[in-house]
Amino acid sequence: MQIVQAETARAEHPLDVVEQLAAEHDFTFDRDHEDEIAISTAGALAEYHVAFTWLEDVEAVHIACAFDLKVPDRRRAEVLNLIALINEQLWVGHFDLWSREHVVMFRHALVLAGGAKASGRQCASLLESAVDACDRFYQAFQFVVWAGKGAREAFEAAIFETEGEA
């Protein structure tokens, strides 16, 4: 069902805003194609590989944030269970298992329908939410993949919040 026809000219490419953000923050980035930019950034627990892609047909900036953690076939089902538990708790974005590469990634999109312009703050928010989600659940994925823990146990360890200081 198509309600609105997407025929909007844009004064600025939405990924130009992302490129400017990356340059201002001294992120390592590569823009080989007009509609894609790859950024490397350090989170609290890992180095993250972030891809921003402009999807013209849906007028959206898509973000995919992955970390170096290959999921072996024998742990695939448990990782998928963990992803389901995590996604139930997320308000924006979601985790996926990229089957071709066996890599967990966080995905989200900024819809810019009708010629809406992406702001630096919106793009920074996309990046921050991706890194925050990956930082929050990175260890849960490690527990499942490397320590052989179950999805529920790993999830509960990830959402456990300490109060005060020791």
C-alpha positions as CSV (number, residue, x, y, z in Angstrom):
1,M,0.0,0.0,0.0
2,Q,1.5,3.3,-1.1
3,I,-0.3,6.3,0.4
4,V,2.2,9.1,-0.6
5,Q,4.3,9.3,-3.7
6,A,8.0,10.0,-2.9
7,E,9.1,12.6,-5.4
8,T,11.0,15.1,-3.4
9,A,14.1,17.0,-4.4
10,R,16.7,17.5,-1.6
11,A,19.0,20.5,-1.4
12,E,21.5,18.4,0.7
13,H,22.1,14.7,0.7
14,P,21.2,13.3,4.1
15,L,24.5,11.5,4.4
16,D,26.4,14.8,4.0
17,V,25.2,15.5,7.5
18,V,26.5,12.2,8.8
19,E,29.9,12.8,7.0
20,Q,30.1,16.3,8.6
21,L,29.3,14.7,12.0
22,A,32.1,12.1,11.6
23,A,34.6,14.7,10.5
24,E,33.8,17.0,13.5
25,H,34.3,14.1,15.9
26,D,37.4,12.8,14.3
27,F,35.8,9.4,13.6
28,T,37.5,7.2,11.1
29,F,35.1,7.0,8.1
30,D,34.9,6.0,4.5
31,R,32.4,7.2,1.9
32,D,33.0,5.3,-1.3
33,H,29.4,5.7,-2.5
34,E,27.1,8.7,-2.3
35,D,24.4,6.7,-0.5
36,E,26.7,4.9,2.1
37,I,29.2,5.9,4.7
38,A,31.1,3.6,7.1
39,I,32.3,4.9,10.5
40,S,34.5,3.2,13.1
41,T,34.0,4.3,16.7
42,A,34.9,3.1,20.1
43,G,32.3,2.2,22.6
44,A,32.8,1.5,26.3
45,L,33.4,-2.2,25.6
46,A,34.4,-2.6,21.9
47,E,35.1,-1.0,18.6
48,Y,32.0,-0.7,16.5
49,H,31.6,-0.7,12.7
50,V,28.7,1.6,11.8
51,A,27.2,1.8,8.3
52,F,24.8,4.6,7.4
53,T,22.8,4.1,4.2
54,W,20.4,6.4,2.5
55,L,17.4,4.5,1.2
56,E,15.9,6.7,-1.4
57,D,12.8,4.5,-2.1
58,V,11.7,4.8,1.6
59,E,13.3,8.2,2.3
60,A,15.2,6.9,5.3
61,V,18.7,6.9,6.7
62,H,19.4,3.4,7.9
63,I,22.0,2.6,10.5
64,A,23.6,-0.8,11.1
65,C,26.1,-1.1,14.0
66,A,28.1,-4.3,14.3
67,F,30.9,-5.5,16.6
68,D,33.5,-8.2,16.1
69,L,31.7,-11.3,17.4
70,K,31.2,-14.2,15.0
71,V,28.3,-16.4,16.0
72,P,29.2,-20.1,15.4
73,D,26.4,-22.3,14.1
74,R,26.2,-24.2,17.3
75,R,25.3,-21.0,19.3
76,R,23.0,-19.5,16.6
77,A,19.7,-20.6,18.2
78,E,20.7,-19.3,21.6
79,V,21.8,-16.0,20.1
80,L,18.5,-15.6,18.3
81,N,16.7,-16.3,21.6
82,L,18.8,-13.6,23.3
83,I,18.0,-11.2,20.4
84,A,14.3,-11.8,21.0
85,L,14.6,-11.1,24.7
86,I,16.6,-7.9,24.1
87,N,14.3,-6.6,21.3
88,E,11.3,-6.9,23.6
89,Q,13.0,-4.3,25.9
90,L,14.1,-1.8,23.2
91,W,12.0,1.3,22.4
92,V,13.9,2.2,19.3
93,G,15.9,0.1,16.9
94,H,16.5,-3.7,17.1
95,F,19.2,-6.3,17.0
96,D,19.5,-8.8,14.1
97,L,21.8,-11.7,13.3
98,W,23.2,-11.0,9.8
99,S,23.2,-14.6,8.6
100,R,25.6,-14.2,5.7
101,E,28.4,-12.9,8.0
102,H,27.2,-14.6,11.2
103,V,27.5,-11.2,13.0
104,V,25.1,-9.5,15.4
105,M,24.1,-5.9,14.5
106,F,21.9,-3.2,15.8
107,R,19.7,-1.5,13.2
108,H,17.5,1.5,13.2
109,A,16.3,4.1,10.7
110,L,15.5,7.8,10.5
111,V,12.5,8.4,8.2
112,L,12.8,11.7,6.3
113,A,9.5,11.4,4.3
114,G,8.3,14.4,2.3
115,G,11.7,16.0,1.9
116,A,12.4,16.4,5.7
117,K,16.0,17.4,6.3
118,A,18.3,15.4,8.6
119,S,19.9,17.4,11.3
120,G,23.3,16.8,12.9
121,R,21.5,16.1,16.3
122,Q,19.3,13.5,14.7
123,C,22.2,11.7,13.1
124,A,24.2,12.0,16.3
125,S,21.2,10.5,18.2
126,L,21.1,7.6,15.8
127,L,24.8,6.9,16.3
128,E,24.5,7.3,20.1
129,S,21.5,5.0,20.4
130,A,23.3,2.3,18.4
131,V,26.5,2.5,20.4
132,D,24.6,2.6,23.7
133,A,22.5,-0.5,22.8
134,C,25.6,-2.4,21.7
135,D,27.5,-1.4,24.8
136,R,24.6,-2.4,27.0
137,F,24.2,-5.9,25.5
138,Y,27.7,-6.7,24.2
139,Q,28.6,-8.8,27.2
140,A,25.4,-10.7,27.0
141,F,26.3,-11.8,23.5
142,Q,29.8,-12.7,24.7
143,F,28.3,-14.8,27.5
144,V,26.2,-16.8,25.0
145,V,28.8,-17.2,22.3
146,W,32.0,-17.6,24.3
147,A,30.9,-18.8,27.7
148,G,28.1,-21.1,26.5
149,K,25.5,-19.4,28.8
150,G,21.8,-19.5,28.0
151,A,20.0,-16.6,26.5
152,R,17.9,-15.9,29.7
153,E,20.9,-16.0,32.0
154,A,23.0,-13.7,29.7
155,F,20.0,-11.3,29.3
156,E,19.4,-11.0,33.1
157,A,23.1,-10.4,33.7
158,A,23.0,-7.5,31.1
159,I,20.0,-5.8,32.5
160,F,21.1,-6.1,36.2
161,E,21.6,-2.6,37.5
162,T,23.8,-1.9,40.5
163,E,23.0,0.9,42.9
164,G,25.5,3.0,44.8
165,E,29.3,2.5,44.9
166,A,31.5,0.0,46.7
